[in-house]
């Protein structure tokens, strides 16, 4: 039957998902939690507000009890009337019935308010821990995942958990209590009618099992598809200029439609199949009502039970199926929440950046003596046959030295700096700072003595003053402005509307790329580091401005160990030592003059750049 139903849509949905209700041939991650594990971890968060949660559950018990008392009072009233008992006036019954339902409504309102408070506190803690976890994960984690997909876990998946805790959690618990109480009273009133009511339970169980085996994996697939779509949206919005520059709008829209279609398909099947639940429950509910009313009427005629009992029993029969129906309706929300919670817990279970050793030192002062001894490193350690990115690198830098790193693209220059700052640890060899292995220094302490000016400078949304002060939060306004002057950024800042208080957009939107680079240099100056890293720091700055800031950079590097990555060899002539890298190996090292005398690879690079400049200077080649 199911295959016949989905046949018209088979071309839109993977065969394996139709058969299994899950992702096509994907192996589940070892860290993916089962239901009991996921619920147990959610309870761990909820238990932090155990007192209020217990109060909420107590209110649910009272509310469920009152909902059971109402029909019973109604049946007693009917029997009293039919028996001609006038001992209890109708006004008393109506008043009691009104108080019961009013009390049930008031308690329901209070329990919802308190549960929302517990739920929001729980989600607040989960979101806080998840965000903090993201800052403890190693750099490679972000290199393998889209930013939007990670953001989806912090926003969409957490929100799914929030909506379930706010509404569904109470309803599920209330439904279970109501179900247990209803069955108990029904058994006391008439075991025979109770047995008739129970006839629908196996049918409900079979239908629910058939549906949930398919919808559970589909909801997980929908969350994955949503994460992929968010990642793609974030990527395309960040790269709008490149997309428009290369006229790739149609291709981007086409790829978006493919991802959007994946969500439509997984969402369609999850909602379609789970949509059978209320239909199934309504049909079985009507069947139960017909059985109870028909057989109960016969029993009432024979005098086996009273009319009041039949009225009460019919109402309880509906109350018996209502919580089952509520549970079934909440099942979709619960499945989505469990899928979201699993994705959140997957991140929380990710291996963090290796912890600092217990005896790791916190450095108060750094002289800046750096030594690499036989350092080998590869980004793809898990892949057999993966070539080393760096192999057998050995050199020393004395305090205050300017070390230049040159070589072709992909030679390993940036990787060497990432090892020095412990974004990665070497596979072999050692790196020392002032004679101490850097693995014996806390990362925070190590990086606090370093400052970076990268090729792609990043600025946060905020004022120019705040972006410069990011280098040292305790700096005064005067120190911020002094750093800007040294970086030759002060003159353009004061010409901007708002000056140092000008608000920049996301990523520093509102100023040019060269101006962003100047602010990044000012931020590094303000940090007052012992080790300075310049990764093509002047690549986005025009020649005139570059000349102006060279004096500031020279003052900044004075007395500090500096590592300068450069493609233009003219900018590193004054380096105390030039390291020439090629294909991950250190093939030459020395001063500019000594390397030229060797006539090796550095000499070839130098002569090639001279020839390029001469060719550009020839008439007709200036563009």
CORJOKA-V853807 format. One line per field, one symbol per residue. ss: DSSP state (H for helix, E for strand, L for the rest). burial: b if it has 24 or more other ideal C-beta (glycine too) atoms within 12 Angstrom, else e. Layout:
ss = ???
burial = ???
//
This chain:
ss = LHHHHHHHHHHHLLHHHHHHLLLLLLLLLLLLLLHHHHHHHHHHHHHHHHHHHHHHHHHHHHHHHHHHHHHHHHHHHHHHHHLLLLLLLHHHHHHHHHHHHHHHHHHHHHHHHHHHHHHHHHHHHHHHHHHHHHLLELHHHHHLLLHHHHHHHHHHHHHHHHHHHHHHHHHHHHHHHHHHHHHHHHHHHLHHHHHHHHHHHHHHHHHHHHHHHHHHHHHHHHHHHHHHHHHHHHHHHHLHHHHHHLLLHHHHHHHHHHHHHHHHHHHHHHHHHHLHHHHHHHHHHHHHHHHHHHHHHHHHHLLLLLHHHHHHHHHHHHHHHHHHHHHHHHHHHHHHHHHHHHHHHHHHLLLELLLLLLLLELLLLLLLLEEEEEEEELLLLLLLLLLLLEEEEEEEELLLLEEEEEELLLLLHHHHHHHHLLLLLLLEEEEEELLEEHHHELHHHHHHLEEEELLLLLLLLEEHHHHHHLLLLLLLHHHHHHHHHHLLLHHHHHHLLLHHHLEELHHHLLLLHHHHHHHHHHHHHHHLLLEEEEELLLLLLLHHHHHHHHHHHHHHHLLLEEEEELLLHHHHLLLLEEEEEELLEEEEEELHHHHHHHLLHHHHHHHHHHHHHHHHHLLLLLL
burial = eeeeebeeeeeebbeebbeebbbeeeeeeeebbeeeebbebbeebbeebeebbeebbebbbbbbbbbbbbbbbbbbbbbeeeeeeeeeeeeebeeebeebeeebeebbeebbebbbebbbbbbebbbebbeebbeebbbebeeebbbbbbbbbbbbbbbbbbbbbbbbbbbbbbbebbbebbbebbeebbeebbebbbebeeebeebbeebbebbbbbbbbbbbbbbbbbbbbebbeeeeeeeeeeeeeeeeeeebeebeebbebbbbbbbbbbebbbebbbebbeebbebbbebbeebbeeeebbbbbbbbbbbbbbbbbbbbbbbbbbbbbbbbbbbbbbbbbbbbebeebeeeeeeebebeebebbbbbeebbbbbeeeeeeeebbbbebbbbbebebbbbbbbeeebbbbbbbbbbbbbbbbbebbbbbbebbbbbbbbebbbbbbbbbbbebebbeebbbbbbbbbeeebeeebbbebbbbbbbbebbeebeeebebebeeebeebebbbbbbbbbbbbbbbbbbbbbbbbbbbbbeeebbebbbebbeebbeebbbbbbbbbbebbebbbbbbbbbebbbbbbbbbeebeeeeebbbebbeeeeeeeeeeeeeeeee
//
